[in-house]
Amino acid sequence: MTEEARRSGTVPLVVTELTKPLGLTPGRRLQLAARDGNATALSIIAEGAGSNAAETRWGNPPPPALLHKSCKGFIF
């Protein structure tokens, strides 16, 4: 379904959460489908799952929690 959405040309952005590692051939097919459909494709991959097919990799760690002096909670 992800490949068809990327290739269709009807959606500008396709977000996919991958639950297992993505091999080179399936990853390349998804990249080509996004190119052909003129879509931006974002694949969310859990840390440690890895993928050799990623065109770019971004890490997004959670922000550090800061204890605020005037309250007994955390501010993010």
C-alpha positions in Angstrom: 0.0 0.0 0.0 2.9 2.4 0.8 4.4 1.9 -2.6 1.1 2.5 -4.4 0.5 5.7 -2.4 3.9 7.0 -3.2 3.6 6.2 -6.9 0.0 7.5 -7.4 0.8 11.2 -7.6 -2.3 12.0 -5.6 -0.7 12.6 -2.2 2.2 15.0 -1.6 3.4 13.2 1.6 3.4 9.6 2.6 4.5 8.6 6.1 5.2 5.0 6.9 6.2 3.3 10.1 8.4 0.3 9.4 8.1 -2.5 11.9 11.0 -4.6 10.6 14.3 -3.8 8.8 13.9 -2.8 5.1 16.2 -4.5 2.6 18.0 -2.7 -0.2 15.7 -3.9 -3.0 12.4 -3.0 -1.3 13.8 0.3 -0.1 14.9 1.2 -3.6 11.5 0.4 -4.9 9.9 2.8 -2.4 12.4 5.5 -3.3 11.6 5.1 -7.0 7.9 5.1 -6.3 8.2 8.4 -4.4 10.2 9.9 -7.3 7.7 8.7 -9.9 4.8 10.0 -7.9 6.5 13.3 -7.1 5.9 12.6 -3.4 7.8 13.2 -0.3 8.2 10.0 1.6 9.1 9.6 5.3 9.7 6.2 6.8 9.8 6.1 10.5 12.2 3.3 11.7 12.6 2.4 15.3 16.0 2.9 16.8 18.0 -0.3 16.3 15.8 -1.6 13.5 18.1 -0.1 10.9 17.7 0.1 7.2 20.4 0.1 4.5 18.0 1.6 2.1 17.7 5.0 3.9 18.6 7.9 1.7 19.2 10.1 4.7 19.0 9.4 8.4 17.9 11.8 11.1 18.0 11.2 14.8 15.4 12.8 17.0 16.2 12.2 20.7 13.6 13.4 23.2 14.4 16.9 24.6 16.0 16.9 28.1 13.5 17.5 30.9 14.2 20.7 32.9 13.0 21.0 36.5 11.4 24.4 36.9 12.2 26.0 40.3 8.7 27.5 40.8 6.8 24.3 40.3 7.1 20.6 41.2 6.9 19.4 37.7 9.0 19.1 34.6 9.0 21.4 31.6 9.9 20.0 28.2 
